[in-house]
Amino acid sequence: MIVKNDCIHFRGDVPCKPHKASGVHCEDCSEYRPVGMRILIIKLGAIGDVIRTTPLLLKLREEHPDAEVTWLTYSPDVLSRDWVNRILDASIENVEWLKAASFDWLINLDKDRLAIALAQEIHADRKSGFTMDDYGKARPVSEKAEEHKWLTGLWDDVSRANTKHYVQEVFEICGYRFGDEPYILEDKGDASVDWNIDASKPVVGLNTGCGGRWVSRLWPDDYWIELARKCLQSGYEVVLLGGGQEHAKNQTIAQKSGAKYFGHFDLTTFIHLVNQVDLVVTAVTMAMHLAIGLKKKLVLFNNIFNKYEFHLYGRGVILEPEKACDCYYSPECEANCIETLRVGTVFDAVASLLDGRK
């Protein structure tokens, strides 16, 4: 019996899709497609970083339509099987399998220990991004990787001087020019859910948290309450967004402002909820990347990062505090500079972006 294990449909341990669909065997299968290139992407986390790496898939598929793409990540739920043949969570089993496998092109875009160790150990004819030096630390594979994500991670002054956004840097590390390729993000939520949102009005989503690490980005609760009230008074529908960490905060904001709050949810449901709004107001968080991926308008708060790092695809605006501050990449800001980003400034940005929607 003929077995074509080089076919992109071949699984090795279970029947392939063409066989399940029509009962064909390899020798008489019209859907035989030999793998053109075996590509491994290592981008483990965080969730937002995984999402904003997905534009690379469009370029890879354009250049190598018959490639078999494998992606190792901590966030498999945000990747699409329409674009990635093999989505692997970073389990021991998958890591061990990868160490024994071979690839034509390994792209590692992380600098943490697991990622660089695997990039060093896995056999690939070509490697891009980062691997491990003799001291067990991250080192760039190429000059572009050194320029774009290595030196900027070592020196604050070099990072501040950078004017290229993340996706552009990733493309250049892989030898491509960025052509405004979008994020790839699917809404896999339950379409039958009734969110009790009045979609006849412009819908504003207020993502009130910023995670536990970078609390220097945290906008005061009173500001969120005032912003929600202004939006409601202007005829907008207002929905509060956040996770478990923001639950009590959002309950209070909802009670004091009249905004709607439906609770906190698993990632798939949260993506579906974000997809119900027209515009998201948020600090630099996962919600920012969800908004970009879902092609929403975006008002982005930034005070501790290089604003050039973020590409909003012409659908948003970046707002920074009025007060200059030296809290660059600081988890906490003693001056609380984010408080000098005024509610009126944010509301004006919301109204300007929604002007054509109202």
N, C-alpha and C positions, 0 to 999 in steps of 0.2 A: 504493500500500500504506500502511495506517495504522500509524504508529509512535507509541506512547504513552511518550515518554521521561520523563514525570513519575511513572511507576509505580515502586514500591519494588523490584520485581524486575528492572527494566531495567538492563542493564550498559553498553550503548553500543558495546562492542567484541567481545563474545562472546555466544552465546545465553543467554537467561535460564533459570532453573530450570523454570518451567512449560513452556517450549518443549521443553527437553531431556526432560522427563518425558512429555509427551503430544503434542508436535508442534504445539501451538496457536500462532497468530499473535495480535497485539494485538487485531485487530478481533473475534475470537471467543473471547477468553480470559476465563474466569470468575474468574480469580485476580487480575485487575487491582486494584491498590491504590494510589491516588494518594498521594504523599508529603505528609504533613500539616505537618511542620516539619523543616527541615534544621538539625541541631545538630552543632556541632564542639566536642569536648572536647580540650584540650591538657593532658595530664599526662604528662610525658616519663619521669620516673624519680624516685627509685630504684624497684626492683621492689616493695618493701613499700609505698611511697607510692601506686603505681599500684593495688595490690590494695586498699588501704584507701580508695580513692576509688570503687571499684565500687558501694558501696551507693547512690550517686547515680543509678545506672542504673535501679534499681527505681522511684524517684520519677519520673524522667523518663518511663519507660514508662507509669506510672500516669497521669500528666498528659497525655502525648502519645503514645498507643499507635501512631499511624501515622507517628511521626517516623522520619527517616533519620538515624541517629547515626553520626558519624565520630569516631574517636579517634586522635590522633597520640601516639606513645609510643616510648621506647627498649625497652620490654618487651612486645611484642605477644603473646608466648606465654602470658601470664597472663590475657588477655582472652578472653571467650566470644563467639563469633559468634551465639549465640542472643540476645545482648543488644546487640551492636554490629554495625551493618550493614557498616561499612567500618573495618577495623583497619589503621592505617598505621604502619609503622616510620619513624623520622625520617631517611629518606634524602633526598638532594638532589632526586630525581625527585618524591617525595611533597611535599616542602616547596614546590617550584616550582608543582606542581599546586594546592596549597592557596592560594597567593598569587594565583592567577588565578580561584579559585572564589568563590562567594558563599554565605552561610549566614543563616538566620534568627536563630540564637543561637550565639554563640561563648563558650565557658566555658574560660578559661585559669586554671589553678590553680598554675602555676609562675611563679617570678620570675627564672629564668635568662635570659640574653640572647636565645637563639633563641626561647624561648616569648614573651617580651614583644615582640620585634620582629614576630613573626607576628601576635600579637594586635593590634598597632598597624596592620599592613598589610592583613590580610585583611578583606574587606568583610563586615559582619554588621549586621543591623538592631538587634540587642541584644548587648551584651557584658557578661560578668560575670567577676570575678576581677581580673586584673592586665594592664596594658599598659605602654607605655613613655613616659617623660616627655621633655622637650626636651633633657635631658642624657644620654639613652640609658640611663636607670636605671628600675627597676621603680616603677610607681605604681599605686595601687588604682583600680579603676573606680568603686567605690561606697563608701559609708560602712561597710557591713558588711565589705567586703574590707579596708578600712583597719583596722577594729577587730580583725578575726580573723586575718589572717595577715601583715599588713604591719607594724603597730606592734610586734607581739610578736616580729617578726624583727629589729627595729631596737634594742630596748632590753631588756636582761636583766631589769630590775625589772618591766617590763610583762609580759614572758613568764612570770615566776615567779608573778605575780598572777592569771594566767589560770586559770579553772576549767572551761573548756569543752574537750571532746575534739575531735580532728581532724575526725572525720566530722560532728559537730554543726556545727563551724565551716564546713565545706564546704557543708553544706546551707543554712546561713543566708546564705552568700555568694550562693547561687543563689536565695534568696528562699523557701526551704522550712523546715519544722520537721522535725527528725529524729525518726523514730518507731521507732527500733531496727531499721531496715532492715539486713539482714546483708551481709557481704562476698559477692561472687560469685566463686567459685573452683572450677574443675573439676579433677578428677583424671583426666588424660588418659594416665596411664601404662599399661604392659602388665599387665593383670590376671592374666596367666598366670605372672608371676614369683613364685617361691617364695623368700620372704625368710628362711625358717627361724626364724620367730618363733612362740613358743608363745602363741597368742592366748587360751588358756584362763586365762592369768594377766593381771592388769592390766599393760599395756605402757607403760613410761616411756621417753620419748625425751629424751636429754640433748644439747642443742645447745651445744657447748663453746666455740665461738668468738664473735667479735664484730666481725669485719672488721678492716681495717688502719687505719682512720681514728680510731676512738674506742677506743683500747686502754685507756682509763680504766675500761672496763666489764669487763675481762678477769678472770674468776674464776680463782684459782690451780688448777693441775693437781691438786695434792694434795687439794684440796677436792672436785673432780669424782670422783677415785678413791674417796674416803671416802663420798661420796653414793651412787655406784654400788654400793659394797659394802653399804651400809645397805639400799638398795632390794632388792638380791638376797637379802639375809638375811631380808627381810620377805615374800618370796615373789613379788616383782614380776619381770617380764621387763624387761631394761634394754638399750636400743639407743642407740649413740652416733651423733650427727648432726653434719654439718659439710661444708665444702667442701675444696678442695685445700689451702687455707692451714692447715686443722686436721688434715690427714691424718696426719702424724707424731705429733702430740699424741694423736689418737684411737687410734692403734695402741698407744701407750704406756699410755694409760688402760685400754684393753681388756685388755692383757696383765697389768696390775697389779691390775685389779678383777674380771675375769671377765665384764664386759659384752660385748655383741655389737657388732661393728663391721663393716659390709659394704663400706666404701669411700666415695669421693665420686663424685657423678654429675652429669649434665646436669640442668637445672632441672625438666624434665618428670618424670624418674625420681625426683628428690629429693622433689618434691611427692607422688609415689606412695608413697615410703617414709614420709614424715611421716604420711600417711593411714593407716598400719598401726598407729600408736601411739594410746594413749588419752589420754596427758598429755605435754606438752612442758615441759621446764625450759630457759629461755633468757634471755639478756640481750635488750635491745631490738635486734632484728635482723630480717632477712627471715623467718627461721624463726618469729618471733613472729606475723607477719602470716599466714603459711601455716597456723599452728595455729589462729588465729582464723577464717580462711576455711574451714578444714576442720572447724570446730566441735569442736575438741579442748579438753580442760581445759588450763590454762596456769598455770605458776608463772613469773612475770616478774621478772627482776632489773632494778632501775633505780637509778642513782646520779647521773646527770648531766642528766637531763631532768625536765621538769615531769610528775609522775605523772598529773595530770589530763588530759594529752594522749591517754592510751590508754584505749580502751573495750573491755573484755573480754567484754561481753555476758553477764555473770553467770556465766561459766564459769572464772574464774581469780582469782588473787591477785597483787598487786604487792608485792614485798619490797624493802626498801631497807637500806643499811648501818646498823649500830647507831651508828656514829660520825658525827656531823654533819660535813659537809665543804662547802667552797665551790668545788667543781669543776664548777659548772653549765656545761654545754655545752663542757667542756674535753676535748680529745683525750687528754690525759694527766693523771693525778692524782698529785701528788707524795706525798700522804699514803696512797695506795693504800687509799682508804676501802672499796672493794669487798671487801677482805679481812676487814672487820668484819661482813660478812654471813655468819653461821655455818652450817656444814653442818647442825647440828641444827635450826635454824630452817627451812631449806629442806626437809629431810626431813619435818618436821612438817606443812608446807604440802602436800607431795606426798601424804602419808598421809591428810590430812584431805579433800583433793579426791577421792581414790580410794576413800574409805571405802565408798561405795555400789557400787563396781565390783568390789571384791575378793571 
